[in-house]
Every structure is written in C-alpha cells, then in structure tokens.
C-alpha cells in the first residue's frame, strides 16, 4: 500500500508519547508499505532529525510550524472564524504540497495525525483515517490558565474558564 501520512509534528527526536508512537508506526508500516510523510517541523528540529525519519519514508515534505502563541495566530483567530488551534495550523504551504501530491500520486490511504492539520488536506475520495492520541483540552487549558491577564477574556469559552 501507498500511505500518505500528514502530521502536525515531525516525529523525531523521540521526546513524547506522540512522537514515539508515530515514529514507530512509520517504521513498522515501512516494512511492507510505501510511506510519504508531510509534517510540520519546529525550529529546533534539525536535518539530522528529518534524516532519522527519512530512512523509513519514500518522501518527506517538511513545513515550518508557526509559533502557536504568536501575535499572527492570536490576531488571525480573533478576526476569522478559525478557532485558535486551527489558526495556528492553517498552513498554505502544507495545503499546496498536499494538493500537488494528491493530484500527482496515487495513495491507498491518507493517515492524518491530529485534527488541526486535517484542514490542510484537500477533499479526496481516498480512504482517510484521522488519529487523536492526546487530551488536547488539558494542554490548552494550561495555556489559558497561564495566559497574561489581558488575553484571558479572549481565550475563555462561553465567558467561563473550563477546568480539566
């Protein structure tokens, strides 16, 4: 099978459960299947980190990840219909890469790691699997709890802060 994996993170180095899980999934699938990975990369990740995953993939396309708590993302979320998480992962470059891949390549399945990058995948008739492996609300509740006082009203849902 030809598998297109779309991820909100480059799964190396192995420093969290999500990274370990996706890295080993790619490694095991690559024994019998052809893997193409399209993923976001944080600024601290290196060419060596990409190469650690590349040995299990036919191709890797890396898109620089936006800093989630940047002025750009906060403003985009405030002035658009996109929720904060989606605004930070709305990546035109990733959308362009995926559109081109899905037009030029034939994949048997699309595997999407985390819902917030799914918005970058164009409509397709290819069977698609969306994977969630985290309790994201708890992570982002901590962001809200520790946000500067002036930002808290913008980050609350329905005017109240929700406890995990």
Backbone as CSV, one residue per row, in Angstrom:
resi,resn,N_x,N_y,N_z,CA_x,CA_y,CA_z,C_x,C_y,C_z
1,UNK,0.824,-1.188,0.000,0.000,0.000,0.000,0.865,1.247,0.000
2,UNK,0.328,2.289,-0.587,0.982,3.599,-0.564,0.221,4.459,0.451
3,UNK,0.935,4.878,1.497,0.316,5.591,2.607,0.844,7.017,2.654
4,UNK,-0.087,7.977,2.684,0.262,9.384,2.885,-0.041,9.717,4.338
5,UNK,0.994,10.087,5.080,0.822,10.474,6.481,0.991,11.981,6.575
6,UNK,-0.006,12.643,7.165,0.008,14.088,7.368,0.037,14.314,8.875
7,UNK,1.044,15.050,9.338,1.211,15.197,10.784,1.481,16.641,11.189
8,UNK,1.008,16.983,12.371,1.271,18.311,12.930,2.646,18.374,13.587
9,UNK,3.413,17.294,13.484,4.755,17.286,14.075,5.671,16.312,13.345
10,UNK,6.944,16.632,13.322,7.983,15.713,12.861,8.259,14.770,14.030
11,UNK,8.101,13.456,13.843,8.171,12.541,14.991,9.582,12.182,15.448
12,UNK,10.467,13.136,15.440,11.822,12.895,15.936,12.416,14.228,16.354
13,UNK,13.155,14.313,17.444,13.559,13.228,18.341,12.386,12.679,19.153
14,UNK,12.620,11.530,19.733,11.571,10.801,20.454,11.459,11.326,21.886
15,UNK,10.751,12.453,22.048,10.678,13.050,23.389,9.275,13.066,23.981
16,UNK,8.283,12.541,23.271,6.932,12.464,23.833,6.259,11.205,23.322
17,UNK,5.164,10.859,23.968,4.432,9.660,23.561,3.957,9.725,22.121
18,UNK,3.486,10.908,21.696,3.015,11.063,20.315,4.135,10.858,19.310
19,UNK,5.317,11.405,19.616,6.467,11.244,18.720,6.888,9.771,18.642
20,UNK,6.972,9.125,19.794,7.377,7.715,19.832,6.377,6.857,19.064
21,UNK,5.081,7.111,19.286,4.036,6.349,18.625,4.100,6.505,17.109
22,UNK,4.158,7.757,16.617,4.165,7.971,15.173,5.460,7.460,14.540
23,UNK,6.594,7.683,15.173,7.871,7.201,14.637,7.815,5.683,14.457
24,UNK,7.351,4.976,15.485,7.300,3.514,15.399,6.226,3.033,14.435
25,UNK,5.151,3.759,14.298,4.133,3.426,13.303,4.727,3.511,11.894
26,UNK,5.429,4.607,11.626,6.083,4.774,10.315,7.117,3.675,10.088
27,UNK,7.919,3.427,11.097,8.976,2.411,10.998,8.384,1.027,10.684
28,UNK,7.334,0.646,11.389,6.726,-0.674,11.178,5.977,-0.746,9.849
29,UNK,5.207,0.298,9.523,4.481,0.297,8.250,5.433,0.240,7.059
30,UNK,6.592,0.895,7.195,7.540,0.952,6.073,8.114,-0.412,5.705
31,UNK,7.986,-1.385,6.569,8.486,-2.728,6.263,7.688,-3.382,5.128
32,UNK,6.402,-2.980,4.982,5.558,-3.587,3.955,4.849,-2.586,3.062
33,UNK,4.991,-1.298,3.391,4.251,-0.275,2.659,5.156,0.903,2.321
34,UNK,4.729,1.681,1.354,5.465,2.866,0.930,4.863,4.087,1.645
35,UNK,5.708,4.800,2.391,5.246,5.902,3.223,5.716,7.239,2.648
36,UNK,4.786,8.179,2.530,5.108,9.573,2.223,4.632,10.383,3.432
37,UNK,5.517,11.187,4.000,5.197,11.982,5.189,5.198,13.463,4.839
38,UNK,4.118,14.154,5.207,4.038,15.609,5.121,3.810,16.072,6.556
39,UNK,4.733,16.883,7.091,4.616,17.241,8.503,5.120,18.648,8.787
40,UNK,4.705,19.145,9.937,5.220,20.408,10.451,6.514,20.116,11.192
41,UNK,7.415,21.098,11.181,8.699,20.976,11.869,8.894,22.204,12.743
42,UNK,9.278,21.985,13.969,9.593,23.101,14.866,10.999,23.615,14.554
43,UNK,11.240,24.852,14.919,12.515,25.484,14.567,13.724,24.783,15.197
44,UNK,13.557,24.130,16.339,14.700,23.462,16.977,15.041,22.112,16.340
45,UNK,14.168,21.601,15.487,14.446,20.315,14.867,15.424,20.494,13.706
46,UNK,16.279,19.507,13.526,17.409,19.615,12.608,17.270,18.699,11.398
47,UNK,18.203,18.861,10.474,18.281,17.978,9.308,18.486,16.531,9.771
48,UNK,19.265,16.353,10.820,19.503,15.000,11.355,18.203,14.380,11.878
49,UNK,17.346,15.202,12.466,16.048,14.706,12.936,15.189,14.254,11.752
50,UNK,15.209,15.036,10.690,14.469,14.666,9.478,15.044,13.377,8.897
51,UNK,16.369,13.270,8.849,17.023,12.085,8.286,16.714,10.819,9.084
52,UNK,16.512,10.962,10.408,16.176,9.798,11.241,14.839,9.190,10.817
53,UNK,13.922,10.026,10.328,12.620,9.549,9.871,12.672,9.188,8.387
54,UNK,13.472,9.925,7.628,13.555,9.737,6.171,13.916,8.302,5.785
55,UNK,14.713,7.628,6.587,15.124,6.274,6.204,13.962,5.287,6.145
56,UNK,12.793,5.694,6.670,11.611,4.834,6.616,10.555,5.337,5.632
57,UNK,10.842,6.430,4.943,9.858,7.054,4.057,10.381,7.138,2.629
58,UNK,9.467,7.000,1.680,9.824,7.227,0.288,10.157,8.702,0.101
59,UNK,9.287,9.566,0.680,9.488,11.008,0.599,9.039,11.666,1.901
60,UNK,9.693,12.786,2.234,9.264,13.614,3.364,9.178,15.050,2.868
61,UNK,8.066,15.691,3.208,7.877,17.109,2.927,7.679,17.797,4.275
62,UNK,8.551,18.746,4.570,8.537,19.416,5.867,8.099,20.856,5.691
63,UNK,7.172,21.279,6.538,6.664,22.644,6.535,7.007,23.253,7.891
64,UNK,7.547,24.456,7.892,7.905,25.105,9.153,6.633,25.410,9.936
65,UNK,6.629,25.013,11.189,5.466,25.210,12.053,5.431,26.639,12.575
66,UNK,4.231,27.214,12.573,4.056,28.536,13.168,4.154,28.415,14.686
67,UNK,4.605,29.477,15.316,4.581,29.510,16.770,3.130,29.762,17.176
68,UNK,2.549,28.854,17.952,1.126,28.931,18.278,0.764,30.231,19.006
69,UNK,1.560,30.631,19.964,1.263,31.834,20.747,1.959,33.047,20.155
70,UNK,1.809,33.237,18.862,2.365,34.408,18.197,1.259,35.430,17.981
71,UNK,1.640,36.664,17.783,0.655,37.722,17.508,-0.144,37.377,16.252
72,UNK,0.525,36.836,15.232,-0.150,36.475,13.979,-1.294,35.495,14.220
73,UNK,-1.034,34.451,15.002,-2.046,33.430,15.234,-3.174,33.959,16.123
74,UNK,-2.825,34.706,17.154,-3.844,35.264,18.049,-4.771,36.202,17.274
75,UNK,-4.187,37.078,16.442,-4.998,38.013,15.650,-5.833,37.255,14.628
76,UNK,-5.217,36.288,13.940,-5.952,35.516,12.934,-7.159,34.821,13.558
77,UNK,-6.970,34.288,14.740,-8.062,33.625,15.434,-9.147,34.615,15.850
78,UNK,-8.726,35.809,16.251,-9.684,36.818,16.710,-10.521,37.404,15.570
79,UNK,-9.935,37.513,14.377,-10.640,38.187,13.270,-11.220,37.215,12.232
80,UNK,-11.001,35.933,12.413,-11.540,34.969,11.457,-12.480,34.011,12.181
81,UNK,-13.035,33.109,11.441,-13.907,32.099,12.041,-13.115,30.904,12.563
82,UNK,-11.790,30.929,12.383,-10.969,29.799,12.820,-10.734,29.825,14.324
83,UNK,-10.971,28.704,15.008,-10.594,28.613,16.415,-9.070,28.718,16.547
84,UNK,-8.610,29.051,17.722,-7.195,29.285,17.987,-6.296,28.149,17.487
85,UNK,-6.636,26.903,17.814,-5.797,25.775,17.391,-5.727,25.648,15.879
86,UNK,-6.854,25.822,15.222,-6.860,25.708,13.766,-6.101,26.854,13.121
87,UNK,-6.208,28.054,13.687,-5.491,29.208,13.131,-3.985,28.965,13.133
88,UNK,-3.476,28.333,14.165,-2.040,28.071,14.259,-1.532,26.994,13.322
89,UNK,-2.437,26.176,12.831,-2.034,25.080,11.941,-2.629,25.229,10.546
90,UNK,-3.128,26.396,10.236,-3.631,26.700,8.899,-2.428,27.124,8.058
91,UNK,-1.939,26.216,7.237,-0.663,26.416,6.552,-0.834,26.301,5.044
92,UNK,-0.750,27.426,4.364,-0.952,27.412,2.911,0.106,26.562,2.207
93,UNK,1.338,26.564,2.714,2.383,25.755,2.082,2.056,24.262,2.204
94,UNK,1.575,23.838,3.372,1.207,22.431,3.539,0.049,22.083,2.605
95,UNK,-0.920,22.965,2.499,-2.078,22.755,1.622,-1.605,22.601,0.176
96,UNK,-0.668,23.439,-0.256,-0.135,23.374,-1.624,0.572,22.047,-1.871
97,UNK,1.414,21.630,-0.940,2.142,20.357,-1.074,1.158,19.197,-1.166
98,UNK,0.166,19.192,-0.272,-0.804,18.091,-0.263,-1.653,18.065,-1.529
99,UNK,-2.063,19.219,-1.993,-2.859,19.284,-3.229,-2.062,18.697,-4.388
100,UNK,-0.805,19.094,-4.504,0.049,18.593,-5.583,0.258,17.077,-5.456
101,UNK,0.546,16.609,-4.253,0.756,15.167,-4.051,-0.485,14.362,-4.415
102,UNK,-1.637,14.830,-3.975,-2.871,14.085,-4.233,-3.281,14.140,-5.696
103,UNK,-2.802,15.133,-6.434,-3.073,15.200,-7.866,-2.119,14.316,-8.661
104,UNK,-0.866,14.234,-8.200,0.166,13.534,-8.962,0.390,12.090,-8.531
105,UNK,0.121,11.767,-7.286,0.407,10.443,-6.749,-0.890,9.691,-6.486
106,UNK,-0.778,8.383,-6.484,-1.919,7.546,-6.141,-1.622,6.914,-4.779
107,UNK,-2.410,7.304,-3.790,-2.265,6.744,-2.451,-3.452,5.829,-2.170
108,UNK,-3.212,4.818,-1.343,-4.281,3.899,-0.959,-5.010,4.384,0.290
109,UNK,-4.312,5.141,1.110,-4.913,5.651,2.340,-4.179,6.930,2.766
110,UNK,-4.939,7.843,3.381,-4.366,9.056,3.967,-4.543,8.935,5.475
111,UNK,-3.457,9.051,6.195,-3.453,8.964,7.660,-3.139,10.359,8.185
112,UNK,-4.060,10.957,8.960,-3.869,12.315,9.477,-3.683,12.253,10.982
113,UNK,-2.533,12.753,11.447,-2.226,12.831,12.882,-2.661,14.178,13.402
114,UNK,-3.691,14.224,14.155,-4.283,15.368,14.839,-5.209,16.170,13.927
115,UNK,-6.345,16.523,14.491,-7.408,17.162,13.722,-7.017,18.517,13.162
116,UNK,-6.099,19.228,13.811,-5.858,20.596,13.372,-5.083,20.696,12.071
117,UNK,-4.432,19.627,11.599,-3.825,19.688,10.260,-4.751,19.137,9.189
118,UNK,-5.849,18.515,9.602,-6.797,17.963,8.623,-7.339,19.054,7.708
119,UNK,-7.430,20.286,8.203,-7.937,21.395,7.385,-7.065,21.665,6.161
120,UNK,-5.815,21.213,6.184,-4.893,21.440,5.071,-4.986,20.366,3.991
121,UNK,-5.727,19.299,4.267,-5.874,18.209,3.311,-7.071,18.517,2.410
122,UNK,-6.834,18.613,1.098,-7.962,18.900,0.187,-8.940,17.721,0.160
123,UNK,-10.151,17.994,-0.276,-11.150,16.929,-0.409,-10.590,15.824,-1.301
124,UNK,-10.822,14.597,-0.890,-10.329,13.453,-1.641,-11.276,12.280,-1.456
125,UNK,-11.267,11.379,-2.403,-12.070,10.156,-2.293,-11.240,9.020,-1.701
126,UNK,-9.976,9.281,-1.434,-9.094,8.265,-0.851,-9.524,8.024,0.597
127,UNK,-9.610,6.763,1.016,-9.947,6.494,2.419,-8.991,7.243,3.352
128,UNK,-9.560,7.882,4.364,-8.786,8.735,5.261,-9.031,8.332,6.709
129,UNK,-7.944,8.272,7.472,-8.006,7.945,8.894,-7.527,9.160,9.666
130,UNK,-8.330,9.627,10.617,-7.948,10.741,11.481,-7.636,10.176,12.853
131,UNK,-6.432,10.465,13.353,-5.980,9.909,14.625,-5.817,11.007,15.662
132,UNK,-6.362,10.775,16.838,-6.147,11.639,18.004,-5.623,10.761,19.121
133,UNK,-4.573,11.188,19.769,-3.965,10.364,20.812,-3.660,11.162,22.064
134,UNK,-4.296,12.294,22.210,-3.976,13.190,23.303,-5.250,13.816,23.844
135,UNK,-5.201,14.274,25.038,-6.312,15.031,25.608,-5.904,16.494,25.500
136,UNK,-6.090,17.041,24.297,-5.604,18.384,23.991,-6.215,19.463,24.871
137,UNK,-7.483,19.287,25.284,-8.095,20.354,26.060,-7.308,20.611,27.343
138,UNK,-6.728,19.567,27.940,-5.963,19.747,29.177,-4.693,20.551,28.915
139,UNK,-4.041,20.285,27.790,-2.831,21.022,27.426,-3.160,22.496,27.225
140,UNK,-4.205,22.773,26.453,-4.542,24.162,26.150,-5.226,24.871,27.315
141,UNK,-5.841,24.112,28.222,-6.379,24.740,29.422,-5.233,25.325,30.246
142,UNK,-4.093,24.623,30.277,-2.918,25.154,30.985,-2.436,26.449,30.338
143,UNK,-2.481,26.512,28.995,-2.121,27.763,28.314,-3.046,28.893,28.759
144,UNK,-4.351,28.605,28.793,-5.320,29.623,29.196,-5.072,30.045,30.644
145,UNK,-4.868,29.071,31.508,-4.655,29.370,32.923,-3.423,30.244,33.147
146,UNK,-2.409,30.087,32.295,-1.154,30.828,32.469,-1.021,32.019,31.523
147,UNK,-2.057,32.300,30.770,-2.021,33.418,29.818,-2.007,34.748,30.567
148,UNK,-1.442,35.779,29.938,-1.487,37.117,30.542,-2.935,37.541,30.792
149,UNK,-3.141,38.290,31.854,-4.469,38.725,32.295,-5.305,39.317,31.163
150,UNK,-4.699,40.160,30.325,-5.454,40.830,29.265,-5.924,39.879,28.163
151,UNK,-5.252,38.760,28.010,-5.660,37.797,26.972,-6.723,36.816,27.452
152,UNK,-6.832,36.600,28.742,-7.750,35.579,29.259,-9.181,35.715,28.757
153,UNK,-9.762,36.929,28.707,-11.144,37.016,28.201,-11.283,36.522,26.757
154,UNK,-10.238,36.665,25.945,-10.285,36.203,24.553,-10.189,34.687,24.445
155,UNK,-9.627,34.063,25.472,-9.359,32.631,25.413,-10.423,31.794,26.105
156,UNK,-11.306,32.410,26.812,-12.340,31.668,27.519,-13.448,31.252,26.564
157,UNK,-14.060,30.127,26.870,-15.174,29.623,26.071,-16.463,30.008,26.788
158,UNK,-17.395,30.603,26.088,-18.692,30.996,26.647,-18.544,31.860,27.893
159,UNK,-17.457,32.641,27.966,-17.269,33.572,29.073,-16.805,32.927,30.368
160,UNK,-16.551,31.620,30.350,-16.077,30.971,31.564,-14.813,30.168,31.269
161,UNK,-13.985,29.998,32.271,-12.813,29.155,32.141,-13.221,27.746,32.522
162,UNK,-12.861,26.783,31.712,-13.236,25.394,31.963,-12.072,24.642,32.597
163,UNK,-12.357,23.933,33.637,-11.339,23.155,34.333,-11.208,21.784,33.682
164,UNK,-9.974,21.258,33.588,-9.797,19.907,33.020,-10.325,18.839,33.961
